[in-house]
Amino acid sequence: MLRGERRDPPPMWLMRQAGRYLPEYRALRADKGGFLDLVYDPPAAAEVTIQPLRRFALDGAILFSDILIVPYAIGQDLWFETGEGPRLAPKMGEVRLRDLKPHMERLDPIYETVRLVKPLLLPETTFLGFAGSPWTVATYMIAGQGSREQAEARQLAYDDPGKMDIILDLIATVTVDYLSGQIEAGVEAVQLFDSWSGSLAPAQFERFVIARNAWIVSELKRRHPDTPIIGFPKGAGGKLGAYARETGVDAIGLDETVDPVWANRELPDGLPVQGNLDPLALMAGGDAMRVAALRLLDELSTRPHIFNLGHGIGQHTPIAHIEQLVELVRGRR
């Protein structure tokens, strides 16, 4: 499907399908002591990757990891505060990149997880790897944590665009090596998450999102010409068409705010799309979920489509709702 063919019913996987809504995940995380401990324990991370496939008839396994593994390898300290999320230190707005000591060996356990998962998958199950795109990763590196408005990163981009370029270039370089390592270890497709791309003005979006993702795609295609690449520029809105045309990605992830009819009209003919059921519709379940899912299937019925969410599964999503969604999509012809 990522190569442009259409299937009915469409293939299906769900962002964050391995995670906190599953009791078996919560039990394993509690046993390991925390999120990062889980990510860096390859047998445990492999188990988490496989867990949703035991429950649901999904077509893809999504590597269990985190987008902040890249700044951790670049040399920032990384930890997770309970109930608050990730923290990185020192903040990149306050130090020079050359003051960090890289630890590229911190990527090795992720490759080992891939190698452990690969033989556990059925031949028809696609194995997906991923990384954060440079702009989104930079927002965490600069602020030291996630932020709704990405104000510190955006301010640095205006105050010192040269420093921002240096940070983004380094992230992009490490990201190519990281994704290449995942591919060599066994993933069959990769996704670039630009979760905070919607915070940028058009000229900055072109420079910090499109240009960097285009370079990553070009380098990965040079090394791995047969590996599909999905781009997910969340919040891109009207800039989505330019992203699709200029980055060279093989498929586009649509967030829940994108009108599929508009996307079908604006995106290049035949370009596969992934998405974009609202995660809150899945959490609500019932008629709200059913109507939204069927509308989505109808509106993307003429284009190669991977049924997915517009973002990740929410922590409190009932498992029964996911079971019902999978049954609904599987029964659709």
C-alpha positions, 0 to 999 in steps of 0.5 A, spaced: 500 500 500 505 504 501 507 503 494 501 506 491 496 500 490 489 500 493 486 495 498 479 494 500 478 494 506 484 498 507 490 496 511 490 498 518 495 500 524 494 505 529 499 510 532 501 509 539 498 502 539 503 499 544 502 503 550 499 506 556 491 504 554 494 496 555 494 493 562 499 488 560 503 494 558 502 498 564 504 491 568 511 491 564 512 498 565 511 497 573 516 491 573 521 495 569 521 501 573 519 506 568 519 508 561 526 509 559 528 503 562 523 499 558 525 502 552 532 500 553 531 493 555 530 490 548 526 484 550 521 488 554 521 493 548 520 487 543 514 485 548 511 491 548 511 492 540 508 485 539 503 486 545 497 490 540 498 484 535 496 479 540 489 483 541 487 486 534 488 484 527 492 490 525 497 490 519 503 493 522 507 492 528 510 499 530 517 499 534 516 501 541 521 507 542 521 514 543 523 520 539 528 523 544 533 517 543 536 522 538 538 528 543 540 522 548 545 520 543 547 527 541 549 528 548 543 531 552 541 527 559 534 524 558 529 522 564 521 522 564 518 525 570 512 521 572 505 524 570 509 530 567 513 527 561 520 527 558 526 532 561 532 534 557 538 537 560 542 542 558 537 546 554 540 547 547 538 555 548 543 555 553 549 551 551 553 550 545 553 543 541 560 542 542 559 542 549 555 535 549 559 529 549 555 524 543 553 517 545 551 514 539 552 507 542 545 509 546 542 507 539 544 500 539 539 497 544 533 500 539 536 496 533 537 490 538 529 491 539 528 491 532 532 484 531 528 481 536 521 483 533 523 481 526 522 474 527 516 474 531 512 477 525 508 474 520 510 475 513 504 479 511 505 484 517 509 490 516 514 492 521 514 500 522 520 504 525 520 511 526 524 518 528 522 525 530 523 530 525 529 535 526 524 541 528 520 537 533 526 534 536 529 541 536 523 544 540 524 539 546 532 540 546 531 547 546 526 548 552 528 541 555 521 539 555 515 539 551 511 545 550 504 547 547 507 553 543 514 551 542 516 559 544 523 558 546 525 554 540 521 559 535 524 565 539 531 562 538 529 561 530 528 568 530 534 571 534 539 566 532 537 562 526 544 560 524 544 556 531 538 553 529 540 551 523 546 548 526 542 544 531 537 542 526 543 539 521 546 535 527 539 532 528 538 531 521 544 527 520 543 523 526 536 521 524 539 519 517 544 514 521 538 512 526 533 510 521 538 507 516 540 503 522 533 501 524 532 499 516 538 495 516 536 491 523 529 489 520 524 495 519 520 495 512 518 502 513 519 508 517 515 514 519 518 521 520 514 525 526 513 532 526 508 533 531 510 541 532 510 543 525 504 547 526 507 552 530 511 555 524 510 561 520 510 559 512 517 561 511 520 557 517 516 551 515 519 551 509 526 552 512 525 548 518 520 543 516 520 541 509 528 543 507 530 538 513 525 532 512 527 533 504 534 532 506 533 526 510 528 523 505 533 524 500 539 521 504 535 515 506 533 514 499 540 514 497 542 508 502 535 504 502 531 506 495 526 501 496 524 503 503 517 507 504 518 513 508 511 516 511 511 524 513 507 526 518 507 534 519 502 535 524 498 541 524 501 543 517 494 545 514 494 549 508 502 547 507 501 540 507 501 540 499 507 543 499 510 538 504 508 532 500 511 535 493 517 538 496 519 532 501 519 526 497 515 522 502 512 516 499 506 517 504 503 522 508 500 522 515 494 526 516 492 529 523 485 529 525 484 536 523 485 535 516 479 534 511 480 528 507 476 531 501 480 537 501 487 532 502 484 528 496 484 534 492 490 538 494 495 532 495 499 529 489 494 524 485 496 517 487 500 519 494 498 514 499 495 517 505 495 515 513 489 517 518 486 520 520 480 518 525 480 523 531 483 519 537 477 522 541 472 519 537 475 512 538 475 514 546 468 516 545 466 509 541 459 508 539 455 512 534 460 517 534 466 513 532 462 509 527 460 515 523 466 518 523 470 512 521 465 510 515 465 517 513 473 517 513 473 510 509 468 513 504 472 520 503 478 516 501 475 510 497 479 513 491 486 513 494 491 508 497 489 509 504 492 506 511 486 507 516 489 510 522 488 515 527 490 523 526 494 522 532 496 517 538 491 512 542 489 516 548 491 513 555 484 512 557 481 509 551 477 503 552 480 496 549 473 494 547 472 501 542 479 499 539 476 492 538 470 495 535 473 499 530 478 494 527 471 489 526 468 495 523 474 497 518 475 489 517 468 488 515 468 494 510 468 493 502 
